[in-house]
Amino acid sequence: MTVWDRPEPPTRPAPLDRERIVAAAVALADEGGLDAVSLRKVAARLDVGPMRLYGYISTKEELFDLMVDEVYTEIRPEEQPGDWREALRLHADLTRRAALRHEWLADLLGGRPSLGPNALAATEGMLSALDGLADLDTVIRAVETVSAYTTGAIRREVANLRAERATGLSKLDWQRAHGPHVRRMLATGRFPTLAKVVHDGTDVDAEETFATGLHWILDAVAAKFVRPAGVTPAARSGNRPAPAGDPPQPGPEGVR
C-alpha cells in the first residue's frame, strides 16, 4: 500500500498531518539538501516526538515521495496548452524552475515514476497533449526522450551551482583560475578541435543553453510525428496493446 492509499491517523494529542510534515521536510531540504532531512529532524522542526511521524510516514523514502509530489504543484501548469510542443516545453521549463528553487529535486529526478496525485496529473496533461499524434509507443518514447534531456540538463546546471558554492568561484573566476593550464595544453597542438571551441565558440548562460537544447530535442520528436500519407496511428501500431510491465516513465515527472 502506498503512502497515498494509507489513511492518516487521528490528530490527537496535537494537531499533525502529512501536509505539515511534508512542508517541514521541504523547508529542511531547501536549507540543507536531502542530507538535512530525516524523520527525527522533521519531528524536531514540528516540535513533536519522532514516533508521532511514523503514524503518517513509514520511511524516509515515503517522505521523499511526498516531497516530490508537493513540488509538482509548482510544475503543473495552471492551464494546459493545447499544442503538444508547447505542453512539453512548458513542462520541461517548469521542472527546471522548480529544481532551481528546490535543488534537492535534481537528486530525485530520473528514477521510477512518481505516483502521487500531482505528478500523475502532470503526466496526464503531457500525454493528453500528444494523444493521437502517433502510435502509443512513439508517444511514450517522445515523453521519455524529453524527460531524459530535461533531467540531464537540470542535473548539470545544479551541479555547477553547487560547485560555485563549494569552491567560492564563479564560472568566470573558475575559468580565469584554470586559464593558464588550458592555454598550455592547447598550445601543444594535440587538441585542435577543442582549441577552436575555446577560442571561437560562443559562451551562453544556462537558461539559453537549456532552451536551445530543448528546442532541438522537440524538433527531433516532431519528426517522429510525421505520418506517411494514408497511414493512421492505429495502422502503424498494428493495434498492439501496450507492453506489460511497469508504467511508462513520465518525464521529469519520472521521479522517485
Backbone bond lengths (Angstrom), bond angles and torsions (degrees), N, CA, C in turn:
res aa  C-N    CA-C-N  psi(-1)  N-CA   C-N-CA  omega(-1)  CA-C   N-CA-C  phi
1 M - - - 1.465 - - 1.528 109.17 -
2 T 1.306 116.99 130.65 1.456 120.47 -179.72 1.523 110.55 -78.59
3 V 1.313 115.42 166.43 1.463 120.18 -179.90 1.525 110.82 -63.90
4 W 1.334 116.97 -26.75 1.470 119.49 -179.71 1.533 111.67 -77.70
5 D 1.343 116.42 -22.46 1.466 120.30 179.34 1.528 112.44 -88.72
6 R 1.310 116.66 -16.97 1.452 121.05 -175.62 1.527 109.66 -88.18
7 P 1.325 118.95 125.14 1.469 120.83 -178.62 1.518 111.82 -67.48
8 E 1.311 115.50 151.53 1.461 120.54 176.68 1.521 109.65 -78.35
9 P 1.329 116.88 148.32 1.471 120.11 178.64 1.529 110.36 -75.59
10 P 1.314 117.03 170.07 1.466 119.75 175.41 1.528 110.92 -58.64
11 T 1.312 116.69 154.71 1.470 120.75 -174.33 1.520 113.47 -84.50
12 R 1.319 119.78 -5.45 1.457 120.31 178.43 1.522 110.06 -69.91
13 P 1.337 119.87 149.73 1.466 127.49 3.81 1.527 114.50 -85.32
14 A 1.326 117.95 -18.75 1.469 119.72 178.64 1.524 107.55 -126.51
15 P 1.330 117.13 146.09 1.470 119.77 -179.38 1.529 111.57 -56.44
16 L 1.313 115.87 126.72 1.458 121.15 178.83 1.519 107.95 -156.39
17 D 1.312 116.98 141.84 1.454 120.81 176.16 1.519 108.92 -153.53
18 R 1.326 115.89 170.54 1.464 119.89 -177.39 1.524 111.44 -63.60
19 E 1.290 117.23 -32.73 1.461 119.56 -179.81 1.520 111.37 -60.40
20 R 1.336 116.89 -44.96 1.468 121.04 178.43 1.530 110.55 -67.13
21 I 1.316 116.55 -39.25 1.460 120.63 -179.62 1.530 110.06 -63.55
22 V 1.313 116.79 -46.20 1.461 121.01 -178.55 1.526 110.63 -65.87
23 A 1.327 117.24 -40.86 1.465 120.30 178.96 1.525 110.79 -60.35
24 A 1.341 116.52 -41.43 1.461 119.86 178.84 1.528 110.76 -67.00
25 A 1.320 116.76 -39.39 1.463 120.25 179.84 1.529 111.22 -65.83
26 V 1.322 117.32 -42.40 1.460 121.10 178.46 1.526 110.33 -62.16
27 A 1.324 116.57 -41.35 1.463 120.03 179.07 1.528 110.84 -62.81
28 L 1.324 117.17 -41.97 1.461 120.35 178.21 1.528 111.26 -63.70
29 A 1.334 116.22 -43.02 1.459 120.44 -179.53 1.526 111.32 -66.33
30 D 1.327 116.67 -38.15 1.468 119.81 177.46 1.526 110.88 -62.84
31 E 1.324 115.92 -33.18 1.478 120.20 -178.33 1.528 112.27 -80.06
32 G 1.329 117.13 -39.04 1.465 118.85 -171.80 1.507 116.32 -138.22
33 G 1.333 118.63 12.56 1.450 120.82 -179.81 1.519 112.33 80.94
34 L 1.317 116.61 -179.65 1.463 120.98 -176.90 1.520 112.58 -65.27
35 D 1.320 117.40 -26.83 1.472 119.78 178.56 1.528 111.76 -65.47
36 A 1.331 115.72 -19.95 1.465 119.76 -179.71 1.523 112.26 -84.97
37 V 1.342 116.23 -1.32 1.461 120.13 -176.08 1.520 110.73 -106.47
38 S 1.299 115.88 124.84 1.456 123.12 171.09 1.517 106.43 -151.08
39 L 1.318 116.89 161.10 1.464 119.29 179.60 1.530 110.17 -62.59
40 R 1.326 116.51 -34.60 1.463 119.43 178.88 1.526 111.08 -65.13
41 K 1.335 116.62 -44.83 1.464 120.04 -178.62 1.528 111.53 -69.03
42 V 1.319 116.18 -36.41 1.471 119.19 176.79 1.517 110.11 -65.18
43 A 1.326 116.47 -42.26 1.460 120.29 178.38 1.516 110.92 -60.82
44 A 1.340 116.44 -41.83 1.462 119.99 178.79 1.519 110.66 -63.42
45 R 1.347 117.09 -39.45 1.468 120.24 178.73 1.531 110.56 -63.05
46 L 1.320 116.89 -32.65 1.470 121.72 -179.05 1.526 112.35 -91.56
47 D 1.337 116.03 -3.61 1.465 121.53 179.71 1.519 111.63 60.33
48 V 1.338 115.07 45.42 1.468 120.75 174.70 1.526 107.90 -132.64
49 G 1.306 116.68 165.90 1.451 120.54 177.49 1.519 110.93 -72.32
50 P 1.345 118.43 145.55 1.470 120.91 -178.70 1.517 113.75 -56.71
51 M 1.339 117.25 -35.19 1.459 119.53 -177.98 1.528 112.13 -64.71
52 R 1.328 116.96 -23.47 1.458 119.32 178.34 1.525 111.34 -62.05
53 L 1.336 116.72 -33.22 1.455 120.04 -175.86 1.522 112.54 -71.14
54 Y 1.334 116.67 -27.30 1.459 118.71 -175.98 1.531 112.57 -67.62
55 G 1.317 117.07 -16.38 1.453 118.61 173.82 1.518 112.35 -72.79
56 Y 1.324 115.98 -19.69 1.464 121.67 -177.32 1.524 112.52 -107.19
57 I 1.346 116.33 -33.47 1.456 121.81 -175.73 1.524 108.26 -139.99
58 S 1.328 117.00 129.22 1.461 119.93 -175.17 1.520 113.06 -86.23
59 T 1.343 117.41 -34.91 1.460 120.88 -174.73 1.524 110.53 -139.59
60 K 1.318 115.18 165.21 1.465 119.56 175.68 1.525 110.63 -65.90
61 E 1.337 117.34 -31.17 1.457 120.60 178.53 1.526 110.65 -64.00
62 E 1.331 116.79 -38.79 1.464 119.12 175.45 1.524 110.77 -63.51
63 L 1.322 115.93 -38.60 1.455 119.84 178.68 1.526 110.18 -63.00
64 F 1.334 117.49 -42.73 1.456 120.73 177.42 1.532 110.81 -60.97
65 D 1.332 116.64 -41.19 1.467 120.32 177.89 1.529 110.96 -58.19
66 L 1.317 115.44 -44.33 1.461 120.11 -179.72 1.533 111.10 -67.25
67 M 1.324 116.75 -37.46 1.458 120.57 178.69 1.533 110.79 -63.96
68 V 1.331 116.03 -44.63 1.466 119.97 178.84 1.519 110.34 -60.84
69 D 1.326 116.32 -44.83 1.463 118.58 -178.47 1.525 111.50 -65.29
70 E 1.330 116.13 -32.58 1.461 119.24 176.80 1.525 110.50 -64.36
71 V 1.329 117.52 -40.57 1.467 120.52 178.94 1.526 110.93 -66.35
72 Y 1.320 116.84 -26.07 1.465 119.09 178.05 1.527 112.57 -63.41
73 T 1.306 117.66 -17.53 1.468 118.60 173.85 1.525 110.30 -65.85
74 E 1.336 117.24 -22.50 1.462 122.07 177.17 1.527 111.53 -89.19
75 I 1.322 117.34 -15.61 1.464 122.19 -177.60 1.522 111.58 -94.43
76 R 1.323 116.87 -33.45 1.468 119.55 178.66 1.523 109.82 -65.80
77 P 1.327 118.42 126.66 1.470 119.92 179.31 1.520 110.62 -71.09
78 E 1.321 115.69 149.98 1.462 119.44 177.75 1.525 110.84 -63.65
79 E 1.325 115.59 -34.14 1.464 120.60 177.44 1.513 108.25 -136.50
80 Q 1.318 116.74 126.89 1.454 121.13 -176.30 1.521 110.36 -75.01
81 P 1.339 118.31 123.75 1.471 120.01 177.56 1.517 111.23 -61.83
82 G 1.309 116.57 146.15 1.458 120.48 178.07 1.513 112.44 -78.80
83 D 1.315 117.75 -26.22 1.459 122.52 -178.83 1.524 110.10 -84.30
84 W 1.334 117.02 130.40 1.463 120.54 -175.19 1.523 111.74 -61.68
85 R 1.323 115.96 -40.76 1.458 119.33 -177.28 1.526 110.97 -65.39
86 E 1.314 116.76 -42.72 1.454 120.30 178.83 1.526 110.54 -67.36
87 A 1.336 117.18 -33.99 1.465 120.31 178.67 1.526 110.98 -63.89
88 L 1.336 117.54 -44.54 1.465 120.23 178.98 1.519 111.33 -70.34
89 R 1.336 116.16 -39.43 1.471 119.03 179.43 1.514 110.43 -63.46
90 L 1.335 116.95 -44.62 1.455 120.76 -178.29 1.522 110.84 -65.27
91 H 1.321 116.84 -40.74 1.468 119.51 179.19 1.533 110.42 -61.54
92 A 1.334 116.49 -45.45 1.458 120.21 179.46 1.522 110.80 -63.09
93 D 1.321 117.21 -42.77 1.459 121.11 -178.81 1.528 110.95 -65.71
94 L 1.318 117.65 -43.42 1.457 120.82 179.38 1.527 111.05 -66.35
95 T 1.325 116.90 -35.03 1.469 120.14 177.37 1.520 110.13 -65.31
96 R 1.322 116.61 -43.22 1.474 120.08 178.11 1.532 110.27 -61.68
97 R 1.304 117.76 -45.44 1.467 120.44 -179.01 1.529 110.56 -62.35
98 A 1.336 116.41 -41.01 1.462 119.90 179.29 1.525 110.58 -64.24
99 A 1.335 116.90 -39.37 1.467 120.26 -179.78 1.524 111.68 -69.01
100 L 1.323 117.92 -30.02 1.463 119.53 176.68 1.528 111.00 -73.93
101 R 1.338 117.43 -27.39 1.469 120.33 174.46 1.524 110.96 -79.83
102 H 1.321 116.15 -34.31 1.470 122.60 -178.21 1.532 106.87 -127.06
103 E 1.328 117.35 83.48 1.460 120.44 -172.16 1.526 113.01 -60.04
104 W 1.321 117.07 -27.43 1.455 120.59 179.27 1.525 112.29 -61.43
105 L 1.331 117.22 -21.88 1.466 120.07 179.53 1.522 110.56 -60.94
106 A 1.341 117.11 -34.01 1.463 120.53 179.51 1.519 111.54 -57.89
107 D 1.333 117.35 -30.71 1.464 121.42 -178.75 1.527 112.17 -76.25
108 L 1.315 117.22 -14.39 1.462 120.84 -176.60 1.525 112.62 -111.45
109 L 1.324 117.47 0.21 1.457 120.85 177.79 1.521 110.86 -80.12
110 G 1.323 115.82 149.28 1.453 120.39 170.52 1.511 116.06 92.58
111 G 1.313 118.57 -1.22 1.457 120.54 179.09 1.523 111.01 -92.64
112 R 1.296 115.30 -145.92 1.465 119.40 179.38 1.527 110.17 -66.91
113 P 1.341 115.60 152.71 1.470 118.19 -177.85 1.518 112.13 -59.54
114 S 1.320 115.87 141.92 1.457 120.61 173.60 1.516 108.74 -77.38
115 L 1.329 116.18 134.68 1.463 121.16 -175.57 1.519 112.87 -107.30
116 G 1.329 117.36 11.40 1.454 120.34 177.53 1.524 111.61 -71.37
117 P 1.311 117.53 159.63 1.471 120.63 -175.65 1.522 113.76 -61.52
118 N 1.327 118.13 -36.58 1.465 119.47 -179.40 1.525 111.49 -71.58
119 A 1.334 116.87 -40.63 1.465 120.58 178.15 1.522 110.73 -66.13
120 L 1.330 116.86 -41.27 1.464 120.04 178.75 1.526 111.02 -64.13
121 A 1.326 116.82 -38.02 1.463 120.07 178.69 1.525 110.66 -66.31
122 A 1.336 117.10 -38.76 1.460 120.90 177.99 1.525 110.78 -64.72
123 T 1.319 116.33 -41.71 1.457 120.85 178.78 1.516 111.12 -66.21
124 E 1.314 116.50 -42.20 1.457 120.94 177.83 1.526 110.74 -59.04
125 G 1.334 116.71 -41.10 1.457 120.00 179.67 1.513 111.89 -62.22
126 M 1.323 117.03 -42.80 1.469 120.01 179.06 1.520 111.47 -66.80
127 L 1.322 116.69 -47.02 1.457 119.95 -177.83 1.525 111.46 -63.71
128 S 1.321 116.76 -38.51 1.463 119.54 -179.92 1.519 111.43 -66.27
129 A 1.344 117.47 -30.72 1.461 120.67 178.26 1.524 111.45 -69.26
130 L 1.346 116.69 -24.64 1.463 121.16 -179.58 1.521 112.69 -99.13
131 D 1.318 117.48 -6.40 1.458 122.29 -174.46 1.527 110.69 -59.37
132 G 1.327 115.45 127.39 1.452 120.94 177.17 1.517 115.11 89.15
133 L 1.337 117.88 -7.41 1.464 119.86 -179.31 1.525 111.89 -77.32
134 A 1.319 116.59 -25.44 1.462 121.61 -178.63 1.523 107.47 -162.56
135 D 1.336 116.37 -179.43 1.456 119.00 176.81 1.528 109.77 -66.90
136 L 1.305 115.20 161.82 1.461 121.13 -172.92 1.522 112.31 -58.62
137 D 1.338 117.29 -42.30 1.463 119.46 -178.81 1.525 111.30 -62.41
138 T 1.316 117.30 -38.76 1.466 120.64 179.20 1.524 110.51 -65.71
139 V 1.321 116.80 -40.91 1.465 120.73 178.62 1.530 110.31 -61.77
140 I 1.332 116.53 -44.90 1.464 120.30 -179.99 1.525 110.80 -62.03
141 R 1.342 116.60 -46.02 1.463 120.12 179.38 1.524 111.03 -62.65
142 A 1.332 117.46 -35.66 1.465 120.69 179.18 1.521 110.38 -62.91
143 V 1.333 117.14 -45.98 1.464 121.10 179.20 1.519 110.29 -64.42
144 E 1.327 117.29 -41.15 1.468 120.56 179.20 1.529 111.41 -64.13
145 T 1.322 116.51 -38.28 1.463 120.09 -178.90 1.519 111.55 -66.21
146 V 1.322 116.39 -45.91 1.463 119.93 177.92 1.520 110.05 -64.69
147 S 1.324 116.44 -38.58 1.461 120.79 178.27 1.517 111.65 -61.70
148 A 1.348 116.78 -44.00 1.462 120.76 -178.78 1.528 110.50 -62.67
149 Y 1.324 116.89 -42.83 1.472 119.37 178.01 1.526 110.18 -63.37
150 T 1.318 116.59 -47.76 1.464 120.82 -176.69 1.524 111.15 -60.11
151 T 1.330 116.26 -46.12 1.461 120.47 -179.70 1.526 111.24 -61.81
152 G 1.327 116.99 -46.75 1.455 120.05 -178.91 1.520 112.78 -63.54
153 A 1.338 116.25 -42.48 1.462 119.90 -179.09 1.526 111.07 -66.22
154 I 1.324 116.40 -40.61 1.466 120.39 179.72 1.524 110.60 -65.22
155 R 1.318 116.90 -44.91 1.463 119.51 -179.17 1.519 111.38 -62.62
156 R 1.314 116.63 -38.48 1.468 119.22 178.71 1.527 110.34 -65.75
157 E 1.318 116.91 -44.08 1.462 119.70 -179.13 1.524 111.56 -64.56
158 V 1.326 116.90 -43.36 1.463 120.37 179.15 1.528 110.66 -65.85
159 A 1.332 117.19 -37.82 1.459 120.39 177.90 1.527 110.59 -61.48
160 N 1.313 117.16 -39.80 1.466 120.54 177.83 1.526 111.39 -65.77
161 L 1.324 116.71 -40.58 1.464 119.92 178.04 1.522 110.97 -63.33
162 R 1.321 116.71 -40.94 1.461 120.64 179.11 1.527 110.75 -66.60
163 A 1.339 116.40 -37.55 1.462 119.98 178.45 1.523 111.16 -64.88
164 E 1.337 116.49 -37.71 1.467 120.03 177.70 1.526 110.36 -60.88
165 R 1.332 116.37 -44.52 1.460 119.61 -179.13 1.523 111.24 -68.88
166 A 1.330 116.30 -39.80 1.462 119.83 -176.94 1.529 112.15 -68.03
167 T 1.333 117.16 -36.62 1.462 120.87 -176.18 1.523 113.05 -96.80
168 G 1.337 116.03 -19.14 1.457 119.65 -174.93 1.515 112.91 75.86
169 L 1.344 116.92 10.60 1.457 121.67 -178.81 1.523 110.42 -110.86
170 S 1.314 115.86 127.73 1.461 119.80 172.49 1.524 108.84 -70.95
171 K 1.322 116.81 172.96 1.466 120.01 178.48 1.524 110.43 -57.96
172 L 1.339 116.99 -44.78 1.460 121.00 -179.54 1.528 111.07 -65.84
173 D 1.336 116.91 -41.53 1.466 120.67 178.07 1.524 110.92 -61.74
174 W 1.334 115.59 -41.82 1.469 120.42 179.21 1.521 111.10 -63.31
175 Q 1.351 116.09 -42.92 1.465 119.81 178.59 1.525 111.47 -62.08
176 R 1.323 115.70 -41.77 1.466 119.23 179.04 1.531 111.43 -65.05
177 A 1.328 115.85 -40.66 1.463 119.60 -178.38 1.525 111.95 -65.38
178 H 1.330 116.63 -34.35 1.457 120.49 -177.35 1.526 112.69 -99.50
179 G 1.326 116.09 0.36 1.455 120.07 -178.48 1.519 114.36 -55.81
180 P 1.349 119.27 -48.07 1.475 119.74 -179.44 1.530 112.76 -57.19
181 H 1.328 117.54 -42.43 1.462 120.20 179.01 1.522 110.90 -63.29
182 V 1.351 116.31 -46.01 1.467 119.88 -178.69 1.529 110.13 -62.20
183 R 1.343 117.95 -42.79 1.463 120.08 -179.42 1.534 111.49 -63.35
184 R 1.342 116.50 -39.23 1.468 119.05 178.21 1.525 111.37 -63.97
185 M 1.318 116.35 -41.79 1.458 119.52 -179.46 1.522 111.47 -67.35
186 L 1.323 117.67 -41.71 1.462 120.41 -179.80 1.526 111.19 -68.43
187 A 1.333 116.55 -30.94 1.469 120.52 -179.08 1.525 112.27 -67.14
188 T 1.321 117.97 -16.35 1.462 120.40 179.21 1.524 111.76 -70.73
189 G 1.323 116.82 -17.97 1.461 120.73 -178.06 1.512 113.79 80.51
190 R 1.325 117.46 3.38 1.475 120.63 -178.56 1.516 113.02 -80.60
191 F 1.332 117.47 -13.57 1.464 120.59 -174.82 1.530 110.14 -129.66
192 P 1.325 118.84 63.20 1.466 120.87 -174.35 1.525 113.91 -64.80
193 T 1.310 117.16 -38.90 1.463 119.20 -179.38 1.519 110.46 -70.16
194 L 1.320 116.83 -41.73 1.463 120.75 176.98 1.522 110.29 -62.74
195 A 1.333 117.20 -38.26 1.461 120.05 178.20 1.517 111.04 -61.76
196 K 1.324 116.34 -39.04 1.461 120.42 178.70 1.534 110.37 -62.88
197 V 1.329 115.99 -42.05 1.463 120.50 178.94 1.526 110.85 -63.53
198 V 1.334 116.73 -45.42 1.464 121.39 -177.68 1.522 111.16 -64.07
199 H 1.349 116.93 -42.77 1.458 120.46 -173.72 1.532 113.20 -84.30
200 D 1.331 116.90 -33.64 1.467 119.74 -171.75 1.523 114.35 -114.07
201 G 1.315 117.46 -12.29 1.467 119.36 -177.88 1.523 111.87 -71.44
202 T 1.333 115.11 154.80 1.466 121.59 179.19 1.524 109.53 -92.79
203 D 1.306 115.93 128.01 1.462 120.85 179.11 1.529 108.87 -90.54
204 V 1.325 117.42 120.83 1.460 121.41 -179.95 1.518 109.10 -121.43
205 D 1.332 116.35 161.18 1.457 119.56 -177.32 1.524 110.56 -80.59
206 A 1.332 115.42 173.75 1.466 121.25 -173.86 1.524 111.78 -64.21
207 E 1.322 117.34 -37.04 1.464 119.65 -178.09 1.523 111.23 -65.78
208 E 1.330 116.50 -43.71 1.463 119.77 179.11 1.526 110.95 -67.69
209 T 1.319 116.25 -39.01 1.464 120.02 177.60 1.524 110.48 -60.42
210 F 1.326 116.53 -45.09 1.465 120.97 179.97 1.519 110.65 -62.51
211 A 1.327 117.06 -47.14 1.462 121.44 -177.13 1.526 111.47 -64.00
212 T 1.315 116.77 -40.70 1.469 119.81 -179.87 1.519 111.43 -66.35
213 G 1.321 116.08 -47.33 1.457 119.28 178.84 1.513 112.26 -60.85
214 L 1.332 116.89 -41.19 1.459 120.81 179.24 1.522 110.42 -63.77
215 H 1.331 116.55 -39.99 1.473 121.11 178.38 1.531 109.77 -59.37
216 W 1.318 117.07 -44.15 1.467 120.52 179.63 1.528 111.45 -65.50
217 I 1.315 116.75 -40.86 1.469 120.13 178.67 1.527 110.38 -62.61
218 L 1.318 117.26 -42.96 1.462 120.53 -179.70 1.531 110.99 -67.29
219 D 1.321 117.22 -33.28 1.471 120.04 174.10 1.524 110.24 -61.10
220 A 1.322 116.21 -42.90 1.465 120.65 179.91 1.526 111.05 -65.65
221 V 1.328 116.37 -40.63 1.460 120.30 177.69 1.520 110.48 -63.96
222 A 1.334 116.88 -41.85 1.463 121.00 -179.23 1.524 111.38 -58.16
223 A 1.332 117.07 -35.74 1.460 120.73 179.77 1.525 111.39 -63.07
224 K 1.328 116.83 -29.98 1.464 120.56 179.37 1.526 112.35 -77.16
225 F 1.324 116.69 -15.40 1.457 120.21 -179.88 1.521 112.94 -92.06
226 V 1.322 117.56 0.35 1.461 121.39 178.10 1.511 107.83 -83.77
227 R 1.329 116.80 112.37 1.460 121.98 -176.50 1.526 110.74 -92.62
228 P 1.319 116.98 139.89 1.457 119.48 172.98 1.524 110.38 -58.76
229 A 1.332 116.89 149.62 1.467 121.07 -178.12 1.518 110.61 -57.74
230 G 1.327 115.86 131.62 1.455 121.79 176.22 1.506 114.79 82.17
231 V 1.332 117.95 0.69 1.465 121.05 -179.94 1.517 108.99 -105.01
232 T 1.305 117.82 120.76 1.456 122.88 -179.88 1.519 109.41 -91.69
233 P 1.348 116.78 161.15 1.471 118.69 176.17 1.511 113.30 -54.92
234 A 1.364 116.96 -39.20 1.464 120.27 -179.48 1.512 110.82 -64.48
235 A 1.372 116.03 -38.84 1.457 119.03 -179.95 1.513 111.50 -67.29
236 R 1.323 116.42 -37.88 1.458 120.34 -179.32 1.519 111.25 -66.73
237 S 1.330 116.14 -37.49 1.461 118.76 -178.41 1.512 112.53 -84.33
238 G 1.380 116.32 -12.07 1.444 119.09 -177.46 1.510 112.26 67.71
239 N 1.355 116.11 20.72 1.469 121.52 -178.72 1.519 110.90 55.55
240 R 1.330 115.85 30.69 1.457 119.47 179.40 1.519 110.27 -75.04
241 P 1.318 118.35 140.92 1.466 119.51 174.93 1.512 110.18 -69.36
242 A 1.310 116.10 157.32 1.468 120.52 176.84 1.513 109.43 -62.67
243 P 1.324 118.25 143.33 1.466 120.74 -178.79 1.513 111.40 -61.60
244 A 1.336 114.24 146.67 1.460 118.87 179.66 1.511 109.72 -74.80
245 G 1.304 115.37 165.07 1.461 119.58 177.30 1.503 111.51 121.17
246 D 1.317 115.66 -156.85 1.448 120.92 -177.65 1.510 110.74 -64.61
247 P 1.343 118.85 151.70 1.462 121.20 176.72 1.514 110.14 -63.13
248 P 1.359 117.36 153.41 1.462 119.30 -178.91 1.504 112.30 -60.62
249 Q 1.335 114.86 146.73 1.469 120.58 176.51 1.510 109.00 -66.51
250 P 1.348 118.53 119.87 1.446 119.28 -173.75 1.509 114.88 -93.75
251 G 1.246 121.05 44.08 1.463 121.36 171.86 1.489 111.01 80.79
252 P 1.270 120.35 -163.23 1.433 121.75 -175.95 1.454 105.64 -56.96
253 E 1.166 106.06 -20.84 1.418 113.75 162.44 1.497 108.55 -58.24
254 G 1.374 116.87 -19.32 1.435 118.67 177.43 1.481 108.52 -73.01
255 V 1.308 115.97 70.62 1.449 118.22 -178.60 1.490 108.66 -114.91
256 R 1.292 114.71 179.39 1.458 118.61 -177.47 1.514 109.80 -54.26
